[in-house]
Amino acid sequence: MFLLAAALASTPGCTTAKRQQPPPLTQEDVISMARAGKTDEEIIEEIKTRNTYYRLAVKDIIHLHEQGVSNAVIDYMIETHLQAVRDEQQRYDNRYYWHHYHDHWYYHSPSVIIIRRR
């Protein structure tokens, strides 16, 4: 009985620690990583881990290239913007669905109800 009480007293509460999302990588962080000698794969993996999306202007791409960031990393950074657009479109599309009505398919929001009258 004493062992059970001691075990229960030493057990932490049933709280779950909320996992803190690391801050996104800035362009300067990417430049610092490239200068520190990190490989392209390491930099890209860090961008993925931090869920960072970049919307690069031409001057940003030139600046990154001049600072020694590889073309592979810059290409991936450009791709993150395209992925962000795709993700946003997917979130939008998931609010809608296809509905079959009178031998036709209609694409509409779930709040629209089509009633077939006979």
Secondary structure as UniProt FT lines:
FT   HELIX           2..10
FT   HELIX           27..35
FT   TURN            36..37
FT   HELIX           40..49
FT   TURN            50..51
FT   HELIX           58..66
FT   TURN            67..68
FT   HELIX           71..93
FT   TURN            94..95
FT   STRAND          97..101
FT   TURN            102..103
FT   STRAND          104..108
FT   TURN            110..111
//
